[in-house]
């Protein structure tokens, strides 16, 4: 099953497609869109084939493994493989890319000025980004992961800087500086990791399999952990490393924001699971209380700031920051249900964020491109279908029972209560604030009297509905039946728990030992 290089082919298809789209005549924008969409569907089909072959009960940590020497002198290899966590995140990428292309069909028009990019350039960048997203979730060599991690900045920088709004140059530069700073810390930690592995084994390596279980000195672990964690915390985004996100989301096209918040931000939390915990278990345990504190602060800070936002895209960005607080909390409480819940929450957040940004984008297209909440009122009367999808997206963000976001949030909180009951209680209060800003944004924009200039706006058309329906169906299906995700994620989570030496705490609810002894007497 693993003799065929599935992951390499999966990454090459959108890369070749990106090159072909970029080479199309500039006078054929429709062809560029159609070809990009077709290629994204091919990638999705390949992911389905890989997922059907994935063995959830396999004993090995990774499947579809590929291993080739790349730079032997420095222990660098071209090695790929996926566990359940990597597989579901690749699947999320493969689902959101064609949805983004379809939804953003008319987001980019031919340039009227030199500062605006071409249609073919925008869709070529999306396909190139898909290649890098697949690579970053499939790499099992730290150096190869770093290459994909840094290379992702290039297409996103141009997607924001050339195709974004009025503040696109500032937002793109801020995003790039923050990301490069995090990357430099990771690079320094990688070099330190190579040196540490050379001292222990006599030969430096970047291979994940060789690094996991390596007896690195706890003090050294603490320093190296910080380099990786800082880069991942910026990408995630974790408070207080989040300040690039609202500007980037506010200046982006809705489709760019979907990929930025729906997939790329997951690289940060994925990196914590794939690299920080297994390679630096002692340091992860040492820093866990501090990281949990940052996560809880992020839950409340993001929710409170979102509550006062008037710009829809910035509101969704701060909302995402709050949600990522839950995801990181679930990772660092070191319980099986918490880590599994974090992974489910990543999928749920990707879907709900896509629904929010796309419906908001459709709304903005119909009203002068404005993203200000104060410019909208009573949209449910002239555009009931749009309002209905917006309500669904809002409820998914709220984690309504029956939707996949509820499954992820419930599991994270359950895992937190198992380890730290008082932290779980505090984090639960963040849900109340989430309900407040979600209901506020829906009430102000969709209900009440119809706002000026909104009387004759058109409802969603067939293409727009087609783009949103898969998100709705997946959100409901996985909310009612999350087993397809959990069946492949849970074995990977068990591997992480085993590698870091963590065990699930015993139940604390019930009779105390004193009461039990008294009852026996």
Buried (B, 14 or more C-beta within 10 A) or exposed (E): EBEEBBBBEBBEBBBEBBEBBBEBEEEEBEBBBBBBBEBBBBBBEBBEEBBEEBEBEEEEBBBBBBEEEBEEEEBBBBBBBBBBBBBBBBBBBBBBBBBBBBBBBEBBEEBEEEEBBBBBBBBBBBBBBBBBBBBBBBBBBBBBBBBBBBBBBBBBBBBBBBBBBEBBBBBBBBBBEBBEBBBBBBBBBBEBBBEBBEEBBEEBBBBBBBBBEBEBEEEBBBBBBBBBBBBBBBBBBBBEBBEBBBBBBBBBBBBBBBBBBBBBBBBBBBBBBBBBBBBBBBBBBBBBEEBBEBBBBBBBBBBBBBBEBEBBBBBBBBBBBBBBBBBBBBBBBBBBBBBBBBBBBBBBBBBBBBBBBBBBBBBBBBBEEBBEBEBBBBBBBBBEBBBBBBBBBBBBBBBBEEBBBBBBBBBBBBBBBBBBEEBBEBBBEBBEBBBBBBEBBBEBBBBBEBBEEBEEBEBBEEEBBEBBEBBBEBBBEBBEEBEBBBEBBBBBBBBBBEBBEBEBBEEEEEEEEEEEEEEEE
